[in-house]
Amino acid sequence: MRVWSRDDLLGTTSAVAGALWWPYRVEPAAEVGAWALASLRRYGRLARDPERTGVQWVAGVHADTVLDGLGPWALEVEGLRQLAPEEVPGPYRTGLAARLPLIDMPVHLTFLRGRFEAMGGVYERREARGFEEAAALAPVVVDCTGLAARELVPDPGLLPVRGSWSWWRTRGSRSGSRRRTSRRARPRTSSRMPTGWCSAGRRRRATSGSPRIRRRPRRSWRGARGCGRRSRGPGPRAPGGAAARAGGRVRIEAVPLPGGGRLVHHYGHGGAG
Ligand SMILES: Cc1cc2nc3c(=O)[nH]c(=O)nc-3n(C[C@H](O)[C@H](O)[C@H](O)COP(=O)(O)OP(=O)(O)OC[C@H]3O[C@@H](n4cnc5c(N)ncnc54)[C@H](O)[C@@H]3O)c2cc1C
């Protein structure tokens, strides 16, 4: 199996994702819920080794969110509960208490690449100009080109949706177990979170005028348009944003290739990459 990537791992949209586990802004909701729960279980296993995988459990508040507005998947998420108004931190009116996987994407992508290569996969920096090129080498071609599928497929219904996140130094964000005192000591891990999410134990500072967060997010990252809140740290360059299709429906579809092969489109994950 070969992976072609036009960009370096750290130059992809995935590398700049928050990245909090949360099925959001992606359809069809019924199927996405089940897929998300499968990935939740998988991340749970990877979180046993956060240094290597980049996946860790983080307890916190999912601000501006109500339980009733979520799908049936929410019932399967252990510990997810609606907070009473007086429990909601900072300037928010509503929020959920949750313990969710938070993924340090540069670490995670490096881990995934290493695992793929250890299994005999070949990763190479290579830009495909069309699907024929890959189809000449393999009977099955998977198109996970993100936003680039807009030109490559082409799919004009695929649009960039930008998000934002904030940097801050965190302490004790590993659900109260291991504590950190500086981002430098453990580079990047837990220092980046989607706005609208407050890590446990730091809720007040994170949302009520901490000098490390100059102003609170007006909305959660997922609704925001325009990347402007990468307020701290030497983050990777931000690519064009998450790719979402009209109606929010992810495209996972196999189509026949002219030579008898198969092309599997797999893009448009919106805010639930
Ligand atoms: C600021 C921000 C925060 C986010 N936070 C979250 C979050 O908290 N949780 C969450 O679930 N999601 C989040 N997302 C969404 C998530 O990042 C995306 O849905 C996800 O990264 C999309 O992954 P992808 O693999 O489809 O695309 P990409 O990460 O864009 O990868 C596309 C790949 O295809 C390659 N490629 C493109 N064109 C070609 C070509 N012609 N030939 C060869 N290779 C090509 C690229 O080089 C790249 O390797 C966030 C997005 C942003 C922007």
The ligand as an SDF file (V2000), in Angstrom:
LIG
                    3D

 53 58  0  0  0  0  0  0  0  0999 V2000
   -8.5700   25.0970   12.9520 C   0  0  0  0  0  0  0  0  0  0  0  0
   -9.2220   23.7610   12.7770 C   0  0  0  0  0  0  0  0  0  0  0  0
   -9.6020   23.0490   13.9020 C   0  0  0  0  0  0  0  0  0  0  0  0
  -10.1890   21.7900   13.7450 C   0  0  0  0  0  0  0  0  0  0  0  0
  -10.5130   21.1030   14.8820 N   0  0  0  0  0  0  0  0  0  0  0  0
  -11.0710   19.8770   14.7630 C   0  0  0  0  0  0  0  0  0  0  0  0
  -11.3950   19.1420   15.9400 C   0  0  0  0  0  0  0  0  0  0  0  0
  -11.2080   19.6130   17.0580 O   0  0  0  0  0  0  0  0  0  0  0  0
  -11.9090   17.8930   15.7880 N   0  0  0  0  0  0  0  0  0  0  0  0
  -12.1510   17.3520   14.5500 C   0  0  0  0  0  0  0  0  0  0  0  0
  -12.6080   16.2070   14.4700 O   0  0  0  0  0  0  0  0  0  0  0  0
  -11.8710   18.0440   13.4110 N   0  0  0  0  0  0  0  0  0  0  0  0
  -11.3420   19.2830   13.4870 C   0  0  0  0  0  0  0  0  0  0  0  0
  -11.0590   19.9960   12.3610 N   0  0  0  0  0  0  0  0  0  0  0  0
  -11.4070   19.3960   11.0630 C   0  0  0  0  0  0  0  0  0  0  0  0
  -10.3140   18.4510   10.5760 C   0  0  0  0  0  0  0  0  0  0  0  0
   -9.0820   19.1070   10.6510 O   0  0  0  0  0  0  0  0  0  0  0  0
  -10.5600   18.0260    9.1370 C   0  0  0  0  0  0  0  0  0  0  0  0
  -11.8650   17.5480    8.9520 O   0  0  0  0  0  0  0  0  0  0  0  0
   -9.5820   16.9130    8.7600 C   0  0  0  0  0  0  0  0  0  0  0  0
   -8.2720   17.3010    9.0730 O   0  0  0  0  0  0  0  0  0  0  0  0
   -9.6590   16.5680    7.2860 C   0  0  0  0  0  0  0  0  0  0  0  0
   -8.7110   15.5530    7.0600 O   0  0  0  0  0  0  0  0  0  0  0  0
   -8.3990   15.0510    5.6030 P   0  0  0  0  0  0  0  0  0  0  0  0
   -7.4240   13.9400    5.7450 O   0  0  0  0  0  0  0  0  0  0  0  0
   -9.6740   14.7950    4.8680 O   0  0  0  0  0  0  0  0  0  0  0  0
   -7.7130   16.2930    4.8300 O   0  0  0  0  0  0  0  0  0  0  0  0
   -6.2480   16.9300    4.9580 P   0  0  0  0  0  0  0  0  0  0  0  0
   -5.7600   16.9080    6.3550 O   0  0  0  0  0  0  0  0  0  0  0  0
   -6.3470   18.2400    4.2500 O   0  0  0  0  0  0  0  0  0  0  0  0
   -5.3150   15.9530    4.1310 O   0  0  0  0  0  0  0  0  0  0  0  0
   -5.3680   15.9160    2.7250 C   0  0  0  0  0  0  0  0  0  0  0  0
   -4.1700   15.1410    2.2370 C   0  0  0  0  0  0  0  0  0  0  0  0
   -4.2680   14.9940    0.8230 O   0  0  0  0  0  0  0  0  0  0  0  0
   -3.0460   15.4270    0.2450 C   0  0  0  0  0  0  0  0  0  0  0  0
   -3.3110   15.9060   -1.1270 N   0  0  0  0  0  0  0  0  0  0  0  0
   -4.1230   16.8920   -1.5250 C   0  0  0  0  0  0  0  0  0  0  0  0
   -4.1040   16.9910   -2.8650 N   0  0  0  0  0  0  0  0  0  0  0  0
   -3.2520   16.0430   -3.3130 C   0  0  0  0  0  0  0  0  0  0  0  0
   -2.8070   15.6390   -4.5920 C   0  0  0  0  0  0  0  0  0  0  0  0
   -3.2390   16.2330   -5.7020 N   0  0  0  0  0  0  0  0  0  0  0  0
   -1.9270   14.6220   -4.6730 N   0  0  0  0  0  0  0  0  0  0  0  0
   -1.4480   13.9840   -3.5490 C   0  0  0  0  0  0  0  0  0  0  0  0
   -1.8390   14.3390   -2.3250 N   0  0  0  0  0  0  0  0  0  0  0  0
   -2.7480   15.3490   -2.1930 C   0  0  0  0  0  0  0  0  0  0  0  0
   -2.5250   16.5070    1.1660 C   0  0  0  0  0  0  0  0  0  0  0  0
   -1.1450   16.7300    0.9520 O   0  0  0  0  0  0  0  0  0  0  0  0
   -2.8480   15.8660    2.5140 C   0  0  0  0  0  0  0  0  0  0  0  0
   -1.8500   14.9250    2.8450 O   0  0  0  0  0  0  0  0  0  0  0  0
  -10.4620   21.2600   12.4660 C   0  0  0  0  0  0  0  0  0  0  0  0
  -10.0860   22.0000   11.3290 C   0  0  0  0  0  0  0  0  0  0  0  0
   -9.4690   23.2250   11.4790 C   0  0  0  0  0  0  0  0  0  0  0  0
   -9.0810   23.9630   10.2480 C   0  0  0  0  0  0  0  0  0  0  0  0
  1  2  1  0
  2  3  1  0
  2 52  2  0
  3  4  2  0
  4  5  1  0
  4 50  1  0
  5  6  2  0
  6  7  1  0
  6 13  1  0
  7  8  2  0
  7  9  1  0
  9 10  1  0
 10 11  2  0
 10 12  1  0
 12 13  2  0
 13 14  1  0
 14 15  1  0
 14 50  1  0
 15 16  1  0
 16 17  1  0
 16 18  1  0
 18 19  1  0
 18 20  1  0
 20 21  1  0
 20 22  1  0
 22 23  1  0
 23 24  1  0
 24 25  2  0
 24 26  1  0
 24 27  1  0
 27 28  1  0
 28 29  2  0
 28 30  1  0
 28 31  1  0
 31 32  1  0
 32 33  1  0
 33 34  1  0
 33 48  1  0
 34 35  1  0
 35 36  1  0
 35 46  1  0
 36 37  1  0
 36 45  1  0
 37 38  2  0
 38 39  1  0
 39 40  1  0
 39 45  2  0
 40 41  1  0
 40 42  2  0
 42 43  1  0
 43 44  2  0
 44 45  1  0
 46 47  1  0
 46 48  1  0
 48 49  1  0
 50 51  2  0
 51 52  1  0
 52 53  1  0
M  END
$$$$
